[in-house]
Amino acid sequence: MDRFFNPSSIAIFGASASPGKAGYNITWNLRNAKVPNGIYPINPNRDKILGFKAYASMDGIPASARPVDLTVICLPPRLVLETVKTCIHDGVKAIIIESGQIGETDTEHAQNTKALRQLLTSMKDPPRIMGPNSIGVVNMHNGVNTSLIPFESLPAPEPKGVAIAGQTGLIASGYLQRIIAEKTFPVSKICCLGNKLDVNELDAIEYLANDADTGVIAMYLENIKDGKRFLSLVRDCNSAKNKPIVLVKAGRTEAGAKAVQSHTESIAGDDRVFNAAVRACGAVRVLNFEELWAQSQFFSRAGLPQGNKIGVISITGAGCALTVDAADMSKVATTPLPDRARARLQEIYPSWFSFTNPVDLWAAIEQQGSTKAWSHAIQTLLESEYDAVVIVTLAMPESLLDWDHLERMRKAHPEKPIIFALLGGHANMVAEWKELAARIGIPIVNSPDTAIQVLSRAWELVRWRESYKGNIGDSGKR
């Protein structure tokens, strides 16, 4: 599997010199990749593509780079099978098929798929194949990016990022562009599985669970190849590897299951069985991509709470009420203010104002000014018995924060997650706050409901780990 993410050489079948074509975009995305033995566009009609020397076939690639570690195939379906055979004959060990099919018609595709599977099964040391209908991989740490959507550049890598794997090219195209633009969380690697002719979610989990650059795994799945092994790998990743797995699974309904089969030829099993299995192995299941990104961001930046008691500070009474509603329907609790915390908060409020948890901060802001009120309230709750703090606010001049103080508080209480429910505000300030929050390890979501939701799921994972370790201790085995 490592050859997909850290290849020593790459050949691109279908490389193109025409902007806008998939073969052009793939070559473009690889132009700055750190690939020690070179990148080799295969195109018999071109001498050069984007500064790379082009080759009519693999035979022309220098002997020092052969066998090529990774080949990317972006060709018409009728050419795919023979190209794969050429790669196998040349000793290639990792192949990404970005073509949607392995044949011009559904019948031909099915026949060629069967023939290719039989070929792989007959080999003692077969190559690994990702796809078809895959746009491959992204590795932020060496710039390897086989997406057919062009990227001007990739951000600098950060330690312990989020790895994303699944059966859709969205995660290495539009969603990755959005995650980068909005600085949602640092990404370590991306793996687009496509139709899973060979490489599947089990390979991805096993590889990413042992990847030093990855701290959280986010997944989009349409079916599971081997349920028993899936549960074992996820359980091990969540416990022994200490890496949360967050996943979305399509096909929850009968209509959705039919759409899944149409998309990647997958059969989506009974969703109730899948849901129970996921809970048993400690994975965090969410309903859609928005929840996937929010939960992954929380795990990546904030970690896990030690308990389920949360303190809430809101600039608006509506934020207080909505947070209480959400908490009341979840597994976290907005417990009353301890006497000491109440006494400390009273220092910044007018004598006539009555407050509780959630703390409505507006009267204190009017009395003390924004930065002083926020700093005092945040420090008070962090230094009390709460396990996490939710901040409901707006990015506007009337709600300015002392970010240096917030950073000091985050470092002083690393075991207590802080999460922002940023309801809106001035666009330039929203962008600035997102950058500042990312720098100091504070997740930002857009509603109190989402903040409570991610905290509740994080607490469920904590409880699962405690229960799982307890069961191991009692029985002496898993």
N, C-alpha and C positions, 0 to 999 in steps of 0.2 A: 504493500500500500504506500510505502514511503516514496516510491518512484513517481507516484502521481504528484506529490507535493514538493519533493526535493529531487527532481531529475537532474542528472548530469548532462543530458542532451535532449533536445526536443525536435522532432520532425513534424511539419504541418502539411498534411495532404489536403489540397484544395485551397492553399494559400493564394491570395489574390492581390493584385495591384490596383483594384478598382474600389475606391472609397465607398463605404456603405454595404459592401458584400461581407458576408460572415467571415470568409477566409481572410479578408483584409483586416477586419476588426480583431480577430484572434491574433494575427501577426502583430498588429499595432499594440495590443495589450501585453505582448511578450517582449517588446523592444527594450525595456529596461530591466528585464528579469535577470537575476543572478544565476546563470546556468553555465557552469565552468567549461563544459565541452561544446557549447554552441547551440544555436537555433538554426534549423534548416527548413526553409519553405520549399515545398515540393510543387513545382509548376513547370511543365515542359515548354510553356510559351513565354517564359520570362527569364531574364538573366539576373535581375535584382528586384527585390520587393522590400520597400521601407528600409533600405540600407543593407539588408541581408542578401548574400549571394543565394540565388534560387537554383534548384536542382531539378532535372527532368525526372529523376527517380532516386530511390535510396542508394542505388549503386554508386552514385557520384559523391555521396557524403564521405568525407575523409575517414580513413581506417581508424584514426585515433579517436573518433567519436562513435564508432560502431562496436557492438550493437547499440543502437539508439535506446536510451532509457524509456522515453515516452513518445508516443505518436498521437497526434490529434487528427481525426478524420472528419473533414467537412466537405463531403462530396455528394453528388446525386446518389440516391439509394441503389441504383443498379450497379454502382462501382464499389460499394462498401465491402461486400463479402470477399471479393478478390484482393482488395487492398489489405483487409485484415489478414488474409492468408499470406500476403507478401511480407507483412510486418512479422508474423509468426516465423516465417522461413528465415527472416533476417535476424531473429533472436531478440526481438523487442519484447520487453516484459510488462509494459503498461500501455494500454490503448484506450483512448477516449473516443467514442463514436458520437459526434455531435449531429450527424445526419439523423433525421427523424425515423427512418426505417432502413431495413436491409433488403429492400426490394421495391419494385415499382408498384406492385399491387399487394393487397392484403395477403393473398394466397402465396405470392412469391416471398413476401416478407416472412410469413410463418414458416415456409419451407427452408429459407436461408437461416433463419434463427435456429431451427431445429438442427440443421447441418452444422452450424457453428458451435452449438452446445455439444454435439456429439464429438466434434473435433477437439474441443477443450477437454472433454472427459477422457478422450483416448490418449492424451498427452501425459507424460510423467511429470513434467514441470511446465504447465501451461502459463501463458501470460494472464494478467488480470485485465478485464475489460469493463469499462464504465460506460453505461448507455445500453442501446442507442437512445436518442432523444435526450442527450445530456449536454450541458454546456460546461461540464468539467469542474475544474477546481480553481481556487484562489488561495494563495499563501502570502499573507501580508509580510512575512519575514524575509522572503527572497524575491518578491514581486512576480512569481509565477501566477499568471492569470489567463485562463483559457476561455473566458467568457466571450460570447460572440456579440456582446454589447460593448462599445468602446469606452474606455476610461482614460481620462487625461493623465491621471496619476493615482497612486494609492497612498493612504496616509502612513506616517511612520508607525511601525509596529509598537505595541505596548505589551508588557508581560501579562500573562494569564488572561487573555482575551476570551471572547465568546466564539466558539466554533459553530457553524451552521451547516446542517446536512439535511438533504431531503430530496423528494421526487418532483422537484420543480426548478426550472431555470430562473424563476423569479428571485431566488435568494442570491444569485450571482449577477443579477442585472438591476432591475428597478429598485428592489429592496436594498441592495448593497449601496447603490448610489444615494438613496435616502438616508441610510444609516450613517454613511460617511458625511453627508451634507449636514445632518442634524446632530452629529456627534452623539448618537444614541448610546453606543458602547464601543469599546475597542474590539475589533474582529481579529481572530487569529487565523482561522482557515475556513474555507467553504468547500462543500462537496455536493455537487448536483448528481444524483444517482440515475436520473432518467428511468428507463424501463427495466433496469436491474436484470439484464441478461446474465450478468456475473456478479460484479460488485454490488453489495446491497447494504442495508442499514446495519447489519451485524458487523460487517467489515469496518464501516465508518465508526461505529461506537467503540469497537475494540481498539482501533487505531487512535482515535481522539482521546480515549480514556487514558492512554499512555503518552499523550503529547504534552511535552513540558510547557508549550506556549499557550495551552488551553486551560481555562479555569471553569468554564460553563459550556454545556452542549445544548444547542437549540435545534429541534428537529421538526420537519414536516413529513408525515408519512401517509401513505394511502393503503398499504397492507404490510404484513409482517411475514417474512419468509419462514422463520423457525421460531415459534412462540416460546418454546422452552429455553432455547439459547438466548433469545432476546431478553427474557426476564432475568436470566442469570447474569448477562453482561450489564444490564441496567442496574441491577442490584449491587453488583460489584463496583460499578462506577460511582454510584451514590454513596456507598459506604467506604470500601477500602481506598478508593481513589479520591474520595471527598469532592467529587465534581457533580453538581446538580445537573440533571437532565430535564429540560422543559420541552414538551412536544405538543404539536397540533396533529390530529389525525382526521383526515377527510373521510367521508363515507359514513357519517353518523346516522343518516337517514337512508331509507330505501332508494330515494331519488339520488342522493349523494353517492351511494354505492355504485349506481349505474354510471354516473358521471366519472367516477374513479376508474371503472373498467374501460371506459372510452378513452380516458386520458393516457394512462400508462399500462394498460392491459393487466391491471392488478385486480384481484378479487378481495374486496373489503369484507372482513369477517364480521361476526356478530359484535356490535358495538358495546353491548352490555358486558360481554365476556372480556373484551379488550379493556374496558374501563376498570373493571375489577382487578385485572391482571396488573395494570399500570399502577394502581394504588398499592398493590401488594409488593411491588418492587421499588417503590419510593420515587418514581418519576412524577413530575408535576405536569399534569395535563391541562392545557388551556384550550379555548374554543376557536381562536382565530389568530392571525398574524399580529394584530395590534397587541393582544394579550401576550403573545410569544415574546415580542420585543420588550414590553414593559417588565415582564417577569425576569427575562434574561438580563436586562439592564440592572434590575435590583440585585440579583445574585452577584453580578459582576462588580458592582460598585459598593454595595452595602453589606454583603455577606448575609449571615443568618442571625436573627435575634436570639437572645437567651431565654426569653419568656414572651408571654402574649399580652402584657400590659402596655398600652400605648398612651403617650401624652400628645395632645393636639393643640396647636396654636393657629388661630385663623384671623385674618384681617377683616373677615366678614362674618356676621351672624349666620348667614345662609351656609357658609362653609362649615361652621360648627354643627348645624343641624344635619346637614347631609353626611358628615363624617360619622356622627352618632348613629344615624340610620344604617349606614353601611356596616359599622362595627357591630351593631346589634344583630345583624344577619350573618356574621362571620365568626371566626374562631379567635378574634382578638377582642380586647376589652378596654374601654375608656373608663378606667377606675377613677374614683374621686381624688381630688388633690390632697396629698398628705398635708398635715398642719404646717410643717416647716416650709413646704413649697408655697402654700397659700400665704404665709406671713411674708415670705420674700417677694412674692408677686405684688402684694399690697403696697410695697414701697414705690411702685411705678404707676399706681392707679389713683385717680381721685377718690376721696374717702366715700363718696356716695355710690361708687360703682360696685356691683356684685358680679363675681365671676366664678367659674368652675372649670372642670375639664370636660370638653374642649374650652380653651382659653380664648375669648374674644378680645383681641388686642387693640382694637381701634381706639378705645378711650385712653389707653396707655400711650399710644402713638401721639394723640393730640396733646397729652399732658407732658410727655418727655421727649418727643421727637422719634422718628422712625428707627434709626440705627440703635439708639440706646434701648428703646422698648423691646425690639426684637432680640438684641444680644442678651438682655437681662432675662427675658422669658425663656429663650432657648437654653441658656446655661442653667436656669433653675430646674427645668424639666429633665435635662440630661443628668443633673446631679441629684435627682430624686430617685424614686424606686421604679420609674418607668423603664421598659425594655427597648423602646423605640419612640421616636418623635416624628409626628407628621406636621408639616408646615403648609398651611393653605394660604396662598397669597397671590398677588398680582405684580407683574413687573412694571412698576410705575414710580415716579419720583416720591410719591407719598408713602411708599413702602420699601425704602432703601434698606439694605442690609450691610452690616460690617462683615465683609467676606473674610477678612483676615482673622477676625474673632471666631467666625464660624469654622474656619479651617483649624484653628487651635482647639476648639471644642471637639471637632471630629477626631483629631489626633489624641485628645485626652480621654475620649470615650469610644474607642474603636469597636467595642462590643455592642454598642447601641446604635442601630441604623437610624439615619435621618433620611426622610423622603419628602420631596416637595410635590405638592399638588398645585401646579402653576396654572391658574385659571385663564390667564391671558395677560394683556398689557401692551406696552409699546413694542413694536416688532424688533427694533434695534436692541432694546433692553432684554427682551426674551432671548434673543440670540446670544447676547453677552452673558446672561445668567446661566444659560445652558453650558457655555464654555467654562465658566467659573465653577459650576457644580461638578462638571466632569473632572476637573482638575483635582478637586478635593474629595471625590468619591461619594457624591450625593446624587441618587437617581431623581429624575424629574418626570412626573406624569401629568396628565392634563385634567384630572378630576379627583376629588376625595374618594370616590368609589373605587377608582383604580388603585389609589394608594393603599386603601384598606385591603383590597383584593390581593395585591402582591405580598403584603405583610402576612395576611392570613395563610396564603399558600406556603410562604417561607416557614411559618410556624408549624404547619402540617409536616413539612419535610423534617424539621427538628424533631418533632414527636415520633415520626417514622424511624429516624435514625436511633433515637433512644430506645424505642421498642425493639428494633432489629438487633441492636447490640445486646440488649437484655436477653433476648431469645437465644442468641449465640452463647451468652454466658451461662444460661440455665441448662442448655442441652449439650454444650461443648462442641456443637457443630451447627451448620446452617440448615 
